[in-house]
Amino acid sequence: MTDILVKFDDILYYPVLIIVLIAAGLYFSFRTGFVQLRLFRESIRVVMEKPSKEGSVSSFQALMVSTASRVGTGNIVGVATAICLGGFGATFWMWLIALIGAASAFVESTLAQVYKRRDASGDSYGGPAYYIQDALHSRGLGIAFAVFLILTYAGGFNMLASFNLQDTFKVYGFYTPGVTPWIIGGVVALAVAYCIMGGGKKVVKVTEVIVPVMGLLYVAVALIIMVTHLNLLPGVIARIFKDAFDFQAIFGGVAGSCMIYGIKRGLYSNEAGVGSAPNAAAAADVSHPVKQGLVQMLSVFIDTLLICSATAFMCMCSGVEPTAEIAGAAYVQLSISTVFGAIGPVFITVAMVLFAFTTLLGNLYYCDNCLTFILGKEPSKTFITAFRLICAVLIFLGAGMEMGAVWAIADILMAFMCFINLPACIVLSKTAIAACKDYEKQKKAGKNPVFHSADIGLDSSKLDCWK
């Protein structure tokens, strides 16, 4: 079964999804005049704006929800796996997919804001399922997207996060294959179940505070390793670009090349164009949709150019040669131990526990939004309890699966989300581009941009917000 999944995964990504991802990213980049570069400084400014209504979700809070899901085990284990199996050049392809993918993130999150809805309490919600239904007039396609999102996040991604978490314990003497993964999986599943069933609110709040701190500490540790191995840095950078442009090697074994691994792991990590972050983006209370598009664009850079690069350079500058045998957490732990000794692997384990925990909870936030869309109403208490128990069971099962199987399942399900979301964004991109031009026009006039649907030719009667 693992072999079948891996082969299907390889075919799906090359050439199909790679062409879709790069073509969409470049299309959005050129149509927006490379908004990810032009308005980068503006994205940093707007992230700190407060919502107009007290108690509403701010841009920063929406950023934290999407970043909590983005910044996870993929930033550590995913990057290490890509380097071990694809080579140093995978790092370049991760950077490239983030750079052009940031434009996709901008478009999808701007659209989510334009077509968001209000609930009875005045809070907003939305996402790709809603803009597909409302703007493309296809509820069936919207439901298909929502189903794949639930399968991807409650199933594929959470199973993978659980596997990656238990994988960090392999370096310890007490680890017994066939036993320890199930024990760790059981503990993680019970902890998540406790929190999503209404308990553990204090645990969630504490974790939300600790994770950004851990992220900064993680980057600092990576910088220390780079500084202590500074003599290796020029060679590492040269090797990244040499491997990245070794097209004879790439096209000699495309499925296992640095290009494919870099794009796969980059997409899994930053989720640009996948259609997940717009669910969080729609909840933000902003005066103009473009503001949240810029914020979610920034999230892609935080994830890949900061956290993923920290892992990559931590590993590549350590002097530890990557091999298939140490692919995953082991490569990161061996790398950090060159400077920090025995405490290094423990630090990585703690970081993985925190990152995985917030990822598992953040992923289920997206699922709740899509369940409401599919059912057309808030799910009953009985239904949501049963659903969350199934999610906990999948977390348990993921911990004991084979590495190839869990990565392939996550990749395949994520690919189907892209196949629905990106074409929809291309069709609707005219709206996002018009909104961007309207935003910049108001900024040049010295105004705080405020969105009026009529200004970009939209009929306000067909929008739930922005009347």
PyMOL commands that set and color helices and strands:
alter all, ss='L'
color gray80, all
select helices_A, chain A and resi 2-31+35-38+40-46+59-70+73-86+90-114+128-136+139-167+180-196+201-228+230-244+247-252+254-256+258-270+277-281+289-316+324-326+329-340+343-375+381-399+403-444+453-456+460-462
alter helices_A, ss='H'
color red, helices_A
select strands_A, chain A and resi 117-118+124-125
alter strands_A, ss='S'
color yellow, strands_A
deselect
rebuild
show_as cartoon
